[in-house]
């Protein structure tokens, strides 16, 4: 690991912009750093001011580097830091996948680094786990007057009374974690797992290390649709704590593994639910990953489920907190 970030965000729900201060330490020469801000008020590399062209900072060549950036960013309509009003309350959250961390803080590259994060904001603040190296796009934050509606499950304040729904999600998360720990032989990678249902997120869900964000509307679907839907959706996001967060890889492989693992979890947690077939009423939201799932299922057919899971456990242990590949995974199946 060659990069460490110290980030401070000052978030004011009533303002159209926010302040972000980044101190990045890294080894090896890098031509530039990415900053898509409204204004960069200060930027220095090893004590010298560096120019900003509106998107990048030009960096000089040095082996040991300290980059200090103080900037003002705008809240974004989709990717970056978002500001959303729901039922009269304002909520702030960051969604950086796949490459939009540069809209919230100064980023060097989408490679793993150590993060120290401070968020100055009113209300409850939820942040991804940073006790191990993560990629910049995986850093998530949610700040606002969240209500805890289940054990480690949060939602907008107007859902404060929906404890039955929230606890059902909490129980599914807990059971999914236990299932994957058993199947993979690899402990849950982070200190805990918080879930937050955020308003108006442009995707169904995003799983960052130790923090899963769902769209607020998903809470209704998880509690009103068939049990297989809820189990598949929640376990898929929990599976990403291993596939994608503990070990990052090509997007098709990350989604293929999460989809495969969610099917195994549904099979175990809901006996007789036929998780390998499409539901009669409506397709599951992971349907776009069917081709990726098929590649993993083909391996199971070739070597058997026990051998596949043994190799997958080796893969997560061997490449923990790094980026790996399909070739690396295949090598774990070959021992």
WORA-V204919 format. One record per helix or strand of 2 or more residues. SS is the DSSP state (2 for helix, 1 for strand). FROM is the first residue (numbers start at 1). LEN is the number of residues. If there is no record, write none. Layout:
SS,FROM,LEN + SS,FROM,LEN
This chain:
1,3,8 + 1,17,11 + 1,32,3 + 1,39,7 + 1,48,2 + 1,56,3 + 1,64,11 + 1,80,7 + 1,89,7 + 2,101,3 + 1,113,8 + 1,124,4 + 2,136,3 + 1,141,4 + 1,147,4 + 1,153,3 + 2,157,3 + 2,163,22 + 1,194,5 + 1,205,4 + 1,211,5 + 2,218,7 + 2,227,13 + 1,247,2 + 2,251,19 + 2,285,19 + 2,305,14 + 1,322,2 + 2,326,8
